[in-house]
Amino acid sequence: MSLENARNHLKKYGKDGDIILFDESSATVKEAAADLHTEEGRIAKSMSFLLSTGPVIIVAAGDARIDNRKFKDTFHEKAKMIGAEDVEPLTGHPVGGVCPFGTKEGVKVYLDESLKRYDFVYPAAGTRNSAIKLTIPELEETSECTGWIDVTKLPEA
């Protein structure tokens, strides 16, 4: 059902035929990067958090980590990831397949500045074995994001 929700959402943008399905799991950044033969930073990971106003999905580069200070400065709350058992009921997508497409109503999507280093990235498409290649402008449009934020830190070189 989650894949179909993502597919139906992407259909509005003519991107539903661009979903890539893998035989193996692509649920983690490492797995997705290996499946796509790309660097981990290009995997647009979708992390789900629960704020007092409801669930949010933050899409960030695969090699970025949440910076708790930046998160609190942005949302005025501590970063609280949604527990595994509540991810699908709250976002509409299962753990490993969370994506910014076809989410449950009321889920706000934010894109993190860490993505802007790339010309294209690969977010999941609703399942533990799917992805879609999108340019940053395409991701911005298709995700119907609330906006861009800066809540991550990159690994030190």
N, CA and C atoms as a LAMMPS dump frame, in Angstrom:
ITEM: TIMESTEP
0
ITEM: NUMBER OF ATOMS
471
ITEM: BOX BOUNDS ff ff ff
-5.0000000000000000e+02 5.0000000000000000e+02
-5.0000000000000000e+02 5.0000000000000000e+02
-5.0000000000000000e+02 5.0000000000000000e+02
ITEM: ATOMS id mol type element x y z
1 1 1 N 0.818 -1.195 0
2 1 2 C 0 0 0
3 1 3 C 0.864 1.262 0
4 2 1 N 1.955 1.264 0.764
5 2 2 C 2.837 2.418 0.858
6 2 3 C 3.465 2.753 -0.5
7 3 1 N 3.884 1.709 -1.234
8 3 2 C 4.441 1.915 -2.573
9 3 3 C 3.393 2.546 -3.479
10 4 1 N 2.169 2.059 -3.396
11 4 2 C 1.095 2.606 -4.232
12 4 3 C 0.802 4.057 -3.874
13 5 1 N 0.831 4.389 -2.588
14 5 2 C 0.632 5.782 -2.174
15 5 3 C 1.73 6.673 -2.751
16 6 1 N 2.974 6.208 -2.668
17 6 2 C 4.091 6.972 -3.219
18 6 3 C 3.944 7.081 -4.737
19 7 1 N 3.604 5.98 -5.393
20 7 2 C 3.439 5.974 -6.853
21 7 3 C 2.329 6.943 -7.281
22 8 1 N 1.196 6.892 -6.583
23 8 2 C 0.092 7.787 -6.916
24 8 3 C 0.473 9.247 -6.717
25 9 1 N 1.215 9.519 -5.662
26 9 2 C 1.68 10.881 -5.404
27 9 3 C 2.609 11.346 -6.531
28 10 1 N 3.564 10.502 -6.898
29 10 2 C 4.54 10.861 -7.926
30 10 3 C 3.911 10.966 -9.309
31 11 1 N 2.779 10.306 -9.508
32 11 2 C 2.071 10.351 -10.795
33 11 3 C 1.668 11.783 -11.153
34 12 1 N 1.332 12.583 -10.141
35 12 2 C 0.956 13.986 -10.371
36 12 3 C 2.079 14.76 -11.052
37 13 1 N 3.301 14.273 -10.897
38 13 2 C 4.475 14.95 -11.441
39 13 3 C 5.096 14.183 -12.614
40 14 1 N 4.406 13.155 -13.077
41 14 2 C 4.921 12.354 -14.189
42 14 3 C 6.145 11.537 -13.827
43 15 1 N 6.318 11.241 -12.539
44 15 2 C 7.511 10.531 -12.068
45 15 3 C 7.21 9.109 -11.585
46 16 1 N 5.963 8.68 -11.642
47 16 2 C 5.592 7.358 -11.112
48 16 3 C 6.304 6.218 -11.828
49 17 1 N 6.667 6.395 -13.073
50 17 2 C 7.365 5.354 -13.82
51 17 3 C 8.857 5.323 -13.545
52 18 1 N 9.348 6.267 -12.735
53 18 2 C 10.78 6.357 -12.462
54 18 3 C 11.209 5.615 -11.192
55 19 1 N 10.257 4.997 -10.498
56 19 2 C 10.586 4.27 -9.265
57 19 3 C 11.427 3.046 -9.606
58 20 1 N 12.489 2.863 -8.864
59 20 2 C 13.396 1.721 -9.032
60 20 3 C 13.086 0.724 -7.921
61 21 1 N 12.843 -0.538 -8.288
62 21 2 C 12.62 -1.595 -7.299
63 21 3 C 13.803 -2.549 -7.316
64 22 1 N 14.265 -2.936 -6.14
65 22 2 C 15.416 -3.817 -6.001
66 22 3 C 14.97 -5.191 -5.515
67 23 1 N 15.729 -6.222 -5.859
68 23 2 C 15.474 -7.571 -5.344
69 23 3 C 15.869 -7.658 -3.88
70 24 1 N 16.884 -6.89 -3.51
71 24 2 C 17.402 -6.888 -2.142
72 24 3 C 16.904 -5.647 -1.41
73 25 1 N 17.063 -5.637 -0.099
74 25 2 C 16.676 -4.485 0.698
75 25 3 C 17.556 -3.27 0.392
76 26 1 N 16.928 -2.113 0.359
77 26 2 C 17.657 -0.85 0.248
78 26 3 C 17.243 0.047 1.416
79 27 1 N 16.865 -0.599 2.528
80 27 2 C 16.292 0.109 3.679
81 27 3 C 17.286 0.997 4.415
82 28 1 N 18.563 0.654 4.372
83 28 2 C 19.554 1.492 5.047
84 28 3 C 20.316 2.298 4.001
85 29 1 N 20.961 3.343 4.45
86 29 2 C 21.768 4.164 3.546
87 29 3 C 22.834 3.3 2.888
88 30 1 N 23.499 2.48 3.682
89 30 2 C 24.57 1.616 3.161
90 30 3 C 24.038 0.663 2.079
91 31 1 N 22.891 0.02 2.345
92 31 2 C 22.294 -0.904 1.368
93 31 3 C 21.879 -0.17 0.099
94 32 1 N 21.233 0.97 0.253
95 32 2 C 20.767 1.722 -0.914
96 32 3 C 21.948 2.194 -1.761
97 33 1 N 22.998 2.698 -1.123
98 33 2 C 24.179 3.158 -1.864
99 33 3 C 24.811 2.003 -2.634
100 34 1 N 24.87 0.829 -2.015
101 34 2 C 25.441 -0.342 -2.696
102 34 3 C 24.55 -0.755 -3.874
103 35 1 N 23.233 -0.795 -3.662
104 35 2 C 22.308 -1.172 -4.736
105 35 3 C 22.387 -0.207 -5.919
106 36 1 N 22.606 1.073 -5.629
107 36 2 C 22.605 2.101 -6.673
108 36 3 C 24.006 2.446 -7.175
109 37 1 N 25.027 1.803 -6.6
110 37 2 C 26.425 2.054 -6.981
111 37 3 C 26.746 3.546 -6.894
112 38 1 N 26.419 4.127 -5.748
113 38 2 C 26.662 5.556 -5.542
114 38 3 C 27.175 5.798 -4.131
115 39 1 N 27.563 7.021 -3.852
116 39 2 C 28.053 7.368 -2.52
117 39 3 C 26.882 7.52 -1.549
118 40 1 N 27.144 7.274 -0.278
119 40 2 C 26.094 7.3 0.739
120 40 3 C 25.429 8.665 0.871
121 41 1 N 26.153 9.74 0.633
122 41 2 C 25.582 11.074 0.739
123 41 3 C 24.44 11.324 -0.229
124 42 1 N 24.455 10.646 -1.375
125 42 2 C 23.397 10.819 -2.378
126 42 3 C 22.092 10.108 -2.004
127 43 1 N 22.134 9.264 -0.989
128 43 2 C 20.899 8.619 -0.541
129 43 3 C 20.149 9.634 0.323
130 44 1 N 18.974 10.033 -0.124
131 44 2 C 18.183 11.029 0.604
132 44 3 C 17.359 10.296 1.654
133 45 1 N 17.921 10.215 2.854
134 45 2 C 17.233 9.469 3.906
135 45 3 C 16.123 10.315 4.517
136 46 1 N 15.006 9.663 4.774
137 46 2 C 13.845 10.324 5.362
138 46 3 C 13.713 9.871 6.803
139 47 1 N 13.889 10.816 7.722
140 47 2 C 13.812 10.513 9.147
141 47 3 C 12.526 11.101 9.71
142 48 1 N 11.837 10.32 10.532
143 48 2 C 10.548 10.772 11.059
144 48 3 C 10.667 11.145 12.537
145 49 1 N 10.159 12.324 12.865
146 49 2 C 10.204 12.862 14.219
147 49 3 C 8.804 13.244 14.655
148 50 1 N 8.599 13.22 15.968
149 50 2 C 7.311 13.631 16.518
150 50 3 C 7.493 14.935 17.271
151 51 1 N 6.82 15.966 16.792
152 51 2 C 6.817 17.267 17.453
153 51 3 C 5.483 17.43 18.173
154 52 1 N 5.381 18.434 19.003
155 52 2 C 4.115 18.682 19.702
156 52 3 C 3.001 19.009 18.709
157 53 1 N 3.354 19.473 17.523
158 53 2 C 2.378 19.806 16.49
159 53 3 C 2.048 18.631 15.574
160 54 1 N 2.763 17.508 15.744
161 54 2 C 2.512 16.326 14.919
162 54 3 C 3.782 15.794 14.286
163 55 1 N 3.635 14.756 13.453
164 55 2 C 4.803 14.136 12.839
165 55 3 C 5.397 14.982 11.714
166 56 1 N 6.721 14.919 11.602
167 56 2 C 7.433 15.563 10.502
168 56 3 C 8.425 14.563 9.924
169 57 1 N 8.686 14.716 8.648
170 57 2 C 9.721 13.931 7.973
171 57 3 C 10.795 14.914 7.531
172 58 1 N 12.021 14.608 7.908
173 58 2 C 13.158 15.416 7.485
174 58 3 C 13.973 14.573 6.515
175 59 1 N 14.133 15.082 5.304
176 59 2 C 14.906 14.396 4.28
177 59 3 C 16.283 15.037 4.259
178 60 1 N 17.306 14.206 4.47
179 60 2 C 18.682 14.706 4.55
180 60 3 C 19.612 13.803 3.758
181 61 1 N 20.801 14.307 3.481
182 61 2 C 21.819 13.498 2.808
183 61 3 C 22.145 12.291 3.675
184 62 1 N 22.426 11.175 3.031
185 62 2 C 22.662 9.924 3.735
186 62 3 C 23.83 9.933 4.698
187 63 1 N 24.793 10.808 4.485
188 63 2 C 25.953 10.86 5.374
189 63 3 C 25.812 11.924 6.467
190 64 1 N 24.684 12.618 6.496
191 64 2 C 24.454 13.665 7.496
192 64 3 C 23.809 13.064 8.742
193 65 1 N 24.06 13.691 9.874
194 65 2 C 23.474 13.269 11.152
195 65 3 C 22.726 14.452 11.745
196 66 1 N 21.676 14.16 12.489
197 66 2 C 20.921 15.22 13.148
198 66 3 C 21.816 15.909 14.171
199 67 1 N 21.816 17.227 14.14
200 67 2 C 22.531 18.035 15.118
201 67 3 C 21.465 18.499 16.12
202 68 1 N 21.527 17.966 17.33
203 68 2 C 20.474 18.242 18.314
204 68 3 C 20.294 19.723 18.608
205 69 1 N 21.379 20.484 18.649
206 69 2 C 21.288 21.934 18.91
207 69 3 C 20.55 22.629 17.765
208 70 1 N 20.925 22.324 16.533
209 70 2 C 20.264 22.939 15.368
210 70 3 C 18.785 22.558 15.323
211 71 1 N 18.491 21.291 15.647
212 71 2 C 17.1 20.828 15.653
213 71 3 C 16.283 21.653 16.652
214 72 1 N 16.818 21.783 17.865
215 72 2 C 16.096 22.521 18.908
216 72 3 C 15.962 24.003 18.555
217 73 1 N 16.994 24.566 17.955
218 73 2 C 16.928 25.967 17.533
219 73 3 C 15.868 26.165 16.446
220 74 1 N 15.688 25.169 15.588
221 74 2 C 14.728 25.264 14.488
222 74 3 C 13.297 25.012 14.947
223 75 1 N 13.101 23.938 15.716
224 75 2 C 11.737 23.527 16.084
225 75 3 C 11.339 23.902 17.516
226 76 1 N 12.294 24.401 18.304
227 76 2 C 12.04 24.784 19.704
228 76 3 C 11.572 23.589 20.536
229 77 1 N 12.034 22.421 20.147
230 77 2 C 11.761 21.171 20.863
231 77 3 C 12.963 20.259 20.684
232 78 1 N 13.105 19.304 21.601
233 78 2 C 14.145 18.287 21.458
234 78 3 C 13.779 17.361 20.3
235 79 1 N 14.805 16.829 19.641
236 79 2 C 14.596 15.859 18.569
237 79 3 C 14.108 14.547 19.18
238 80 1 N 12.929 14.115 18.797
239 80 2 C 12.378 12.85 19.284
240 80 3 C 11.925 12.03 18.082
241 81 1 N 12.752 11.032 17.732
242 81 2 C 12.389 10.183 16.599
243 81 3 C 11.15 9.369 16.958
244 82 1 N 10.347 9.099 15.946
245 82 2 C 9.157 8.287 16.15
246 82 3 C 9.604 6.839 16.357
247 83 1 N 9.044 6.168 17.349
248 83 2 C 9.375 4.769 17.611
249 83 3 C 8.991 3.883 16.437
250 84 1 N 9.758 2.822 16.224
251 84 2 C 9.563 1.944 15.071
252 84 3 C 8.116 1.474 14.91
253 85 1 N 7.455 1.156 16.04
254 85 2 C 6.083 0.642 15.964
255 85 3 C 5.07 1.71 15.548
256 86 1 N 5.449 2.985 15.679
257 86 2 C 4.53 4.079 15.346
258 86 3 C 4.834 4.765 14.015
259 87 1 N 5.946 4.419 13.381
260 87 2 C 6.342 5.097 12.145
261 87 3 C 5.267 4.961 11.067
262 88 1 N 4.869 3.739 10.746
263 88 2 C 3.886 3.557 9.667
264 88 3 C 2.517 4.145 10.005
265 89 1 N 1.981 3.921 11.217
266 89 2 C 0.683 4.532 11.53
267 89 3 C 0.693 6.065 11.465
268 90 1 N 1.829 6.686 11.804
269 90 2 C 1.886 8.149 11.818
270 90 3 C 2.27 8.765 10.472
271 91 1 N 3.161 8.088 9.72
272 91 2 C 3.638 8.681 8.462
273 91 3 C 2.979 8.084 7.227
274 92 1 N 2.509 6.833 7.361
275 92 2 C 1.952 6.147 6.195
276 92 3 C 2.957 5.252 5.5
277 93 1 N 4.19 5.243 5.995
278 93 2 C 5.237 4.419 5.384
279 93 3 C 5.952 3.592 6.453
280 94 1 N 6.405 2.377 6.084
281 94 2 C 7.106 1.523 7.046
282 94 3 C 8.553 1.958 7.261
283 95 1 N 9.116 1.548 8.383
284 95 2 C 10.536 1.781 8.644
285 95 3 C 11.325 1.202 7.471
286 96 1 N 12.283 1.965 6.979
287 96 2 C 13.081 1.529 5.828
288 96 3 C 12.497 1.968 4.505
289 97 1 N 11.233 2.41 4.518
290 97 2 C 10.586 2.871 3.292
291 97 3 C 9.999 4.263 3.436
292 98 1 N 10.294 4.897 4.57
293 98 2 C 9.761 6.245 4.791
294 98 3 C 10.289 7.159 3.684
295 99 1 N 9.378 7.928 3.114
296 99 2 C 9.738 8.84 2.034
297 99 3 C 8.817 10.052 2.08
298 100 1 N 9.127 11.087 1.332
299 100 2 C 8.301 12.291 1.362
300 100 3 C 7.114 12.268 0.403
301 101 1 N 6.801 11.118 -0.159
302 101 2 C 5.741 11.018 -1.167
303 101 3 C 4.568 10.195 -0.643
304 102 1 N 3.365 10.722 -0.762
305 102 2 C 2.185 9.963 -0.364
306 102 3 C 2.097 9.715 1.128
307 103 1 N 2.518 10.683 1.912
308 103 2 C 2.46 10.542 3.367
309 103 3 C 1.031 10.763 3.847
310 104 1 N 0.8 10.417 5.098
311 104 2 C -0.509 10.663 5.702
312 104 3 C -0.751 12.17 5.784
313 105 1 N -2.007 12.546 5.721
314 105 2 C -2.357 13.954 5.805
315 105 3 C -1.861 14.548 7.129
316 106 1 N -1.337 15.741 7.048
317 106 2 C -0.854 16.418 8.25
318 106 3 C 0.619 16.221 8.531
319 107 1 N 1.279 15.322 7.807
320 107 2 C 2.717 15.114 7.994
321 107 3 C 3.457 16.193 7.205
322 108 1 N 4.252 16.98 7.901
323 108 2 C 5.03 18.022 7.23
324 108 3 C 6.376 17.45 6.804
325 109 1 N 6.802 17.823 5.605
326 109 2 C 8.08 17.365 5.058
327 109 3 C 9.027 18.554 4.963
328 110 1 N 10.233 18.369 5.474
329 110 2 C 11.276 19.382 5.396
330 110 3 C 12.471 18.781 4.67
331 111 1 N 13.153 19.592 3.884
332 111 2 C 14.377 19.165 3.212
333 111 3 C 15.548 19.843 3.907
334 112 1 N 16.567 19.05 4.214
335 112 2 C 17.737 19.584 4.905
336 112 3 C 18.763 20.107 3.899
337 113 1 N 19.432 21.176 4.297
338 113 2 C 20.441 21.831 3.457
339 113 3 C 21.549 20.877 3.003
340 114 1 N 21.777 19.788 3.729
341 114 2 C 22.838 18.836 3.375
342 114 3 C 22.644 18.242 1.986
343 115 1 N 21.422 18.264 1.479
344 115 2 C 21.125 17.712 0.155
345 115 3 C 21.64 18.6 -0.973
346 116 1 N 21.787 19.871 -0.697
347 116 2 C 22.125 20.842 -1.755
348 116 3 C 23.531 20.673 -2.314
349 117 1 N 24.326 19.793 -1.717
350 117 2 C 25.677 19.516 -2.247
351 117 3 C 25.609 18.719 -3.538
352 118 1 N 24.455 18.12 -3.815
353 118 2 C 24.313 17.195 -4.939
354 118 3 C 23.388 17.741 -6.016
355 119 1 N 23.624 17.306 -7.249
356 119 2 C 22.716 17.674 -8.33
357 119 3 C 21.513 16.731 -8.364
358 120 1 N 21.709 15.49 -7.902
359 120 2 C 20.597 14.552 -7.801
360 120 3 C 20.796 13.651 -6.593
361 121 1 N 19.691 13.112 -6.078
362 121 2 C 19.716 12.227 -4.913
363 121 3 C 18.696 11.103 -5.121
364 122 1 N 18.732 10.126 -4.216
365 122 2 C 17.846 8.971 -4.291
366 122 3 C 17.05 8.791 -2.991
367 123 1 N 15.847 9.324 -2.909
368 123 2 C 15.005 8.996 -1.754
369 123 3 C 14.322 7.645 -1.973
370 124 1 N 13.836 7.057 -0.893
371 124 2 C 13.039 5.831 -0.996
372 124 3 C 11.694 6.185 -1.637
373 125 1 N 10.935 5.146 -1.972
374 125 2 C 9.624 5.364 -2.598
375 125 3 C 8.555 4.516 -1.921
376 126 1 N 8.634 4.411 -0.595
377 126 2 C 7.557 3.776 0.151
378 126 3 C 7.77 2.341 0.586
379 127 1 N 8.873 1.715 0.155
380 127 2 C 9.142 0.342 0.579
381 127 3 C 10.613 0.202 0.959
382 128 1 N 10.938 -0.934 1.55
383 128 2 C 12.31 -1.223 1.972
384 128 3 C 13.206 -1.591 0.793
385 129 1 N 12.654 -1.639 -0.417
386 129 2 C 13.457 -2.014 -1.584
387 129 3 C 13.149 -1.126 -2.796
388 130 1 N 12.957 0.178 -2.543
389 130 2 C 12.648 1.087 -3.644
390 130 3 C 13.419 2.388 -3.51
391 131 1 N 13.557 3.072 -4.631
392 131 2 C 14.2 4.386 -4.666
393 131 3 C 13.741 5.097 -5.929
394 132 1 N 14.035 6.373 -5.992
395 132 2 C 13.776 7.157 -7.198
396 132 3 C 14.884 8.196 -7.308
397 133 1 N 15.383 8.388 -8.516
398 133 2 C 16.441 9.377 -8.759
399 133 3 C 15.768 10.702 -9.096
400 134 1 N 16.077 11.739 -8.306
401 134 2 C 15.495 13.058 -8.523
402 134 3 C 16.563 14.138 -8.414
403 135 1 N 16.432 15.156 -9.257
404 135 2 C 17.289 16.328 -9.074
405 135 3 C 16.776 17.048 -7.828
406 136 1 N 17.569 17.959 -7.307
407 136 2 C 17.142 18.699 -6.11
408 136 3 C 15.872 19.512 -6.402
409 137 1 N 15.768 20.218 -7.537
410 137 2 C 14.5 20.901 -7.823
411 137 3 C 13.311 19.933 -7.938
412 138 1 N 13.536 18.746 -8.515
413 138 2 C 12.458 17.753 -8.604
414 138 3 C 12.049 17.265 -7.222
415 139 1 N 13.035 17.036 -6.339
416 139 2 C 12.729 16.611 -4.977
417 139 3 C 11.938 17.695 -4.253
418 140 1 N 12.353 18.93 -4.423
419 140 2 C 11.663 20.043 -3.778
420 140 3 C 10.2 20.094 -4.236
421 141 1 N 9.982 19.929 -5.534
422 141 2 C 8.617 19.978 -6.066
423 141 3 C 7.793 18.762 -5.662
424 142 1 N 8.32 17.566 -5.899
425 142 2 C 7.537 16.352 -5.665
426 142 3 C 7.29 16.058 -4.196
427 143 1 N 8.188 16.517 -3.33
428 143 2 C 8.006 16.278 -1.892
429 143 3 C 6.941 17.199 -1.302
430 144 1 N 6.609 18.262 -2.061
431 144 2 C 5.654 19.258 -1.563
432 144 3 C 6.081 19.719 -0.163
433 145 1 N 7.385 19.944 -0.033
434 145 2 C 7.963 20.249 1.28
435 145 3 C 7.462 21.569 1.854
436 146 1 N 7.477 21.609 3.169
437 146 2 C 7.129 22.822 3.898
438 146 3 C 8.233 23.856 3.728
439 147 1 N 9.467 23.379 3.577
440 147 2 C 10.587 24.281 3.367
441 147 3 C 11.924 23.623 3.611
442 148 1 N 12.972 24.416 3.443
443 148 2 C 14.339 23.972 3.669
444 148 3 C 14.758 24.347 5.082
445 149 1 N 15.48 23.444 5.737
446 149 2 C 15.993 23.691 7.08
447 149 3 C 17.446 23.232 7.149
448 150 1 N 18.123 23.608 8.22
449 150 2 C 19.505 23.187 8.44
450 150 3 C 19.582 22.59 9.843
451 151 1 N 19.385 21.269 9.935
452 151 2 C 19.383 20.607 11.249
453 151 3 C 20.358 19.431 11.326
454 152 1 N 21.309 19.377 10.386
455 152 2 C 22.256 18.252 10.398
456 152 3 C 23.681 18.747 10.467
457 153 1 N 24.548 17.773 10.711
458 153 2 C 25.999 18.025 10.617
459 153 3 C 26.559 16.922 9.74
460 154 1 N 27.597 17.258 9.018
461 154 2 C 28.241 16.298 8.119
462 154 3 C 29.446 15.692 8.822
463 155 1 N 29.824 14.485 8.404
464 155 2 C 31.015 13.88 9.018
465 155 3 C 32.244 14.733 8.705
466 156 1 N 33.166 14.75 9.645
467 156 2 C 34.393 15.518 9.418
468 156 3 C 35.274 14.766 8.454
469 157 1 N 35.882 15.518 7.553
470 157 2 C 36.702 14.905 6.508
471 157 3 C 37.96 14.29 7.04
